[in-house]
């Protein structure tokens, strides 16, 4: 996410930080006055911006790594579902093939009255 690096933006952020209760307590315990903190922050603005940029870059790298891990996980889940679907389909196909073979075998051994009996070899019928 882009951010402005202007002195006005820096001053607003510094004010927000100096208004933080925890920072105010720490400054009071250390005996630091607000004007001193403001001037020190203003003098160190380039280092503060550099540190902020480093933190943002580190955050962006973590976000990118997270999105990559999510893509890999999603692909692995998809592959697993696909493999599971293929295994189920293959199993169903084998099962139906076995059932159909069994039915044809039973029908071939039973002499049903409505089936014509053929005593001639198959080659002669063609």
C-alpha positions, 0 to 999 in steps of 0.5 A: 500500500503506497504512503506519502512521505511528506513532512505534514504526514510525518508530523501528523503521525508523530502527533498521533504517536505522542498522544498515545497513553503508553508513550506519554507514560514512558516519556514522563517516567524518563523525564522527557518533555513533549517539545524535546520528543517532537524535535528529536522525531523531526530530526530523525524523520529520514531514519523513521521513514526508512524503518517504516519502509523496511517494516512495510517491505517485510510485511509485504513479503509475509503477505506474498508468502502467505498467498503463495502457501494458500495457492499451493494448499488449494492446489494440493486440496484440488489434486487430492479431490481429483485423485479421490474422484478418479479412484471412486470412478475407477472403483465404480467402473470395476464394480459395474464391470464385475456385476455385468460379467456375472450377469452375462455368465449366469445368463450364458449358463441358464437355458432360457426358453425365450432365447433361441438355441443355436447349434451351428458354429458362429462362423457358419452364421456369418 
